[in-house]
């Protein structure tokens, strides 16, 4: 094992008196795809949001690509570190959050221009390249209300990629989609995995996890209870909570 690109150490998160994350330790290696599964409310999304500081961790430390950020920091230096960490991570949410008044191309160009100060010509080139990667270049002049949910999520992935992050974070990227549109988004993610993109994916798509993930992580009530190769976790879960979770997924299918 080399130097991890993400290292989460003793991560805890409280919302008031509610203890949502309880001492999480997790590492992700460069080019690795890690899928996180767990019941609703187990803390999966909160963990992802703490990694890029959309939520401020209560305790512990987040390290991204050598950048160490302890929880509870204050002041200009702390927020400068958070800004740098966010430049290293691309985030894809359940909801697409595209700007309705901008074309698809403009949506993907926006962050490189505004956040990175990139000139328009370079931002356009990078945006078009990433729209091509997700199969959406042919819709670059359309507006979000003119494309399907699956296409919107593919644009959202291109938008995150346009920032040229070191790691991609996916928070249940298919959960808001109609069943017939899920496959096109998963195909894009499979393509990214083949390219060697480092990915941390919260998902309930077991087929995707089995096929694409290098490792699966199981969360339960704010704790990381099990991890291993997908084939091992899916076929021989060690914890009864993991077995119960997998039984629920199979019933849902």
C-alpha positions as CSV (number, residue, x, y, z in Angstrom):
1,X,0.0,0.0,0.0
2,X,1.3,3.4,-0.9
3,X,0.4,6.8,0.5
4,X,-3.4,7.2,0.6
5,X,-5.0,10.0,-1.3
6,X,-7.7,10.3,1.4
7,X,-7.0,9.5,5.0
8,X,-9.8,9.9,7.6
9,X,-8.7,9.6,11.2
10,X,-11.0,9.3,14.2
11,X,-13.7,11.3,12.4
12,X,-16.7,12.2,14.6
13,X,-19.7,14.4,13.9
14,X,-22.3,15.7,16.3
15,X,-25.5,17.5,15.3
16,X,-26.4,19.0,18.7
17,X,-26.5,16.0,21.0
18,X,-26.9,13.5,18.1
19,X,-23.7,11.6,17.6
20,X,-23.9,10.9,13.8
21,X,-20.3,9.7,13.1
22,X,-18.4,7.8,15.8
23,X,-14.6,7.6,15.3
24,X,-14.4,6.7,11.5
25,X,-11.0,5.6,10.2
26,X,-10.8,5.2,6.4
27,X,-8.1,5.3,3.7
28,X,-8.5,5.5,0.0
29,X,-5.5,4.8,-2.3
30,X,-4.8,6.6,-5.6
31,X,-6.8,5.1,-8.5
32,X,-8.9,3.0,-6.0
33,X,-12.7,2.8,-6.2
34,X,-14.3,2.4,-2.8
35,X,-18.1,1.9,-2.4
36,X,-19.8,2.8,0.8
37,X,-23.0,1.0,1.7
38,X,-25.3,1.2,4.7
39,X,-28.9,1.8,5.8
40,X,-30.5,5.3,5.5
41,X,-29.3,7.3,8.4
42,X,-26.1,5.3,9.0
43,X,-23.9,8.4,8.3
44,X,-22.7,7.7,4.8
45,X,-23.6,11.0,3.3
46,X,-22.4,12.9,6.4
47,X,-19.0,11.2,6.1
48,X,-18.7,12.3,2.5
49,X,-19.7,15.8,3.3
50,X,-17.2,16.0,6.2
51,X,-14.4,14.8,3.8
52,X,-14.8,18.0,1.7
53,X,-15.9,20.1,4.6
54,X,-19.5,20.8,3.4
55,X,-20.0,19.7,7.0
56,X,-17.4,20.7,9.6
57,X,-16.2,17.6,11.5
58,X,-16.5,17.7,15.2
59,X,-13.4,15.6,16.0
60,X,-10.6,14.0,14.1
61,X,-8.6,14.8,11.0
62,X,-9.1,14.7,7.2
63,X,-6.1,14.4,4.9
64,X,-6.5,14.8,1.2
65,X,-3.5,14.4,-1.1
66,X,-1.1,15.3,1.8
67,X,-3.2,18.3,2.9
68,X,-4.0,17.7,6.6
69,X,-7.0,19.5,8.2
70,X,-7.8,18.9,11.8
71,X,-11.4,19.3,13.0
72,X,-12.4,22.4,14.9
73,X,-10.1,24.8,13.3
74,X,-11.0,28.5,13.0
75,X,-9.8,31.6,11.3
76,X,-8.3,32.4,7.9
77,X,-5.7,29.7,7.7
78,X,-8.3,27.0,8.5
79,X,-10.6,28.2,5.8
80,X,-7.8,28.5,3.3
81,X,-7.0,24.8,3.9
82,X,-10.7,23.9,3.4
83,X,-10.7,25.9,0.1
84,X,-7.6,23.9,-1.1
85,X,-9.1,20.6,-0.1
86,X,-12.3,21.4,-2.1
87,X,-10.1,22.1,-5.1
88,X,-8.8,18.5,-4.8
89,X,-12.2,16.9,-4.6
90,X,-15.0,16.7,-7.1
91,X,-18.5,16.1,-5.6
92,X,-21.5,14.7,-7.3
93,X,-24.8,14.9,-5.4
94,X,-28.1,13.0,-5.5
95,X,-29.7,16.2,-7.0
96,X,-28.0,17.7,-10.0
97,X,-28.1,21.3,-9.0
98,X,-27.4,22.7,-12.5
99,X,-28.0,26.4,-13.1
100,X,-31.3,26.5,-15.1
101,X,-30.4,29.9,-16.7
102,X,-27.1,28.6,-18.2
103,X,-26.5,26.2,-21.1
104,X,-24.9,22.8,-20.4
105,X,-21.5,24.1,-21.6
106,X,-21.8,27.2,-19.4
107,X,-22.7,25.1,-16.4
108,X,-19.5,23.1,-16.8
109,X,-17.3,26.1,-17.5
110,X,-18.6,28.1,-14.5
111,X,-16.4,26.7,-11.6
112,X,-13.1,26.7,-13.5
113,X,-13.6,30.4,-14.5
114,X,-15.0,31.6,-11.1
115,X,-13.1,29.5,-8.6
116,X,-9.8,28.9,-10.5
117,X,-9.7,32.1,-12.5
118,X,-9.2,30.2,-15.7
119,X,-9.6,32.1,-19.0
120,X,-12.7,31.4,-21.0
121,X,-11.0,29.7,-23.9
122,X,-9.2,27.2,-21.7
123,X,-12.3,26.6,-19.6
124,X,-14.3,25.9,-22.7
125,X,-11.8,23.4,-24.0
126,X,-11.8,21.6,-20.6
127,X,-15.6,21.7,-20.4
128,X,-16.0,20.3,-23.9
129,X,-13.5,17.5,-23.2
130,X,-15.3,16.4,-20.1
131,X,-18.7,16.6,-21.7
132,X,-17.3,14.3,-24.3
133,X,-16.1,11.9,-21.6
134,X,-19.7,11.6,-20.3
135,X,-21.3,11.4,-23.7
136,X,-23.0,14.9,-23.4
137,X,-21.0,17.1,-25.8
138,X,-23.9,16.9,-28.3
139,X,-26.2,18.7,-25.8
140,X,-23.7,21.5,-24.9
141,X,-25.9,24.3,-26.2
142,X,-29.1,23.0,-24.5
143,X,-30.5,24.1,-21.2
144,X,-31.0,21.8,-18.2
145,X,-34.8,21.8,-18.6
146,X,-34.4,20.3,-22.0
147,X,-32.5,17.1,-21.0
148,X,-33.4,14.0,-18.9
149,X,-32.5,13.3,-15.3
150,X,-29.8,10.8,-16.4
151,X,-28.3,13.4,-18.8
152,X,-28.4,16.1,-16.0
153,X,-26.4,13.8,-13.7
154,X,-23.9,13.1,-16.5
155,X,-23.5,16.9,-16.9
156,X,-23.0,17.2,-13.1
157,X,-20.2,14.6,-13.3
158,X,-18.6,16.5,-16.2
159,X,-18.9,19.7,-14.1
160,X,-17.0,18.1,-11.2
161,X,-14.4,16.6,-13.5
162,X,-13.8,20.1,-15.1
163,X,-12.2,21.2,-11.8
164,X,-9.5,18.5,-12.5
165,X,-9.8,17.0,-8.9
166,X,-7.6,14.4,-7.5
167,X,-10.6,12.4,-6.2
168,X,-14.3,12.1,-7.0
169,X,-16.9,11.8,-4.3
170,X,-20.3,10.5,-5.3
171,X,-23.3,10.7,-2.9
172,X,-25.9,8.2,-4.1
173,X,-25.6,9.6,-7.7
174,X,-28.5,7.4,-9.1
175,X,-31.0,7.6,-6.2
176,X,-33.0,10.5,-7.7
177,X,-33.2,8.9,-11.2
178,X,-36.0,6.9,-12.8
179,X,-34.9,3.2,-13.0
180,X,-34.5,3.3,-16.8
181,X,-32.0,6.2,-16.5
182,X,-29.7,4.7,-13.8
183,X,-27.7,2.6,-16.3
184,X,-26.4,5.5,-18.3
185,X,-24.9,7.2,-15.2
186,X,-23.4,3.9,-13.9
187,X,-21.8,3.4,-17.4
188,X,-20.1,6.8,-17.2
189,X,-18.8,5.9,-13.7
190,X,-17.5,2.6,-14.9
191,X,-15.6,4.5,-17.6
192,X,-14.1,6.8,-15.1
193,X,-13.0,3.8,-13.0
194,X,-11.3,2.2,-16.1
195,X,-9.4,5.5,-16.6
196,X,-8.0,5.2,-13.1
197,X,-10.1,7.9,-11.5
198,X,-10.0,7.7,-7.7
199,X,-13.6,7.4,-6.5
200,X,-15.4,7.2,-3.1
201,X,-19.0,6.3,-3.9
202,X,-22.0,6.1,-1.5
203,X,-24.4,3.8,-3.3
204,X,-27.1,1.1,-3.0
205,X,-26.3,-0.3,-6.5
206,X,-24.8,-3.7,-5.5
207,X,-24.2,-4.7,-9.2
208,X,-22.0,-1.6,-9.7
209,X,-20.2,-2.2,-6.5
210,X,-19.5,-5.8,-7.3
211,X,-18.3,-5.0,-10.8
212,X,-16.3,-1.8,-10.3
213,X,-15.3,-1.4,-6.7
214,X,-11.8,-2.4,-5.4
215,X,-13.2,-2.3,-1.9
216,X,-16.5,-2.1,-0.1
217,X,-17.1,-0.3,3.2
218,X,-20.2,-1.0,5.3
219,X,-21.5,1.6,7.8
220,X,-24.0,1.1,10.5
221,X,-25.2,3.7,13.1
222,X,-22.3,6.0,12.5
223,X,-19.6,3.3,12.6
224,X,-17.6,1.6,9.9
225,X,-18.4,-2.1,10.8
226,X,-16.9,-4.0,7.8
227,X,-14.7,-3.6,4.8
228,X,-13.2,-5.8,2.2
229,X,-13.3,-6.9,-1.5
230,X,-16.8,-6.7,-2.8
231,X,-17.0,-10.4,-3.7
232,X,-16.0,-11.3,-0.1
233,X,-18.3,-8.7,1.6
234,X,-21.3,-9.6,-0.6
235,X,-20.8,-13.4,-0.4
236,X,-19.5,-13.8,3.2
237,X,-20.5,-10.8,5.3
238,X,-19.0,-11.0,8.8
239,X,-21.6,-8.9,10.6
240,X,-25.2,-9.7,11.0
241,X,-26.0,-6.0,10.3
242,X,-24.2,-6.4,6.9
243,X,-26.2,-9.6,6.2
244,X,-29.5,-7.8,7.1
245,X,-28.6,-4.9,4.8
246,X,-27.8,-7.1,1.9
247,X,-31.0,-9.1,2.4
248,X,-32.9,-5.8,2.2
249,X,-31.2,-4.8,-1.0
250,X,-31.9,-8.2,-2.6
251,X,-35.6,-7.9,-1.5
252,X,-35.8,-4.5,-3.1
253,X,-34.4,-5.8,-6.3
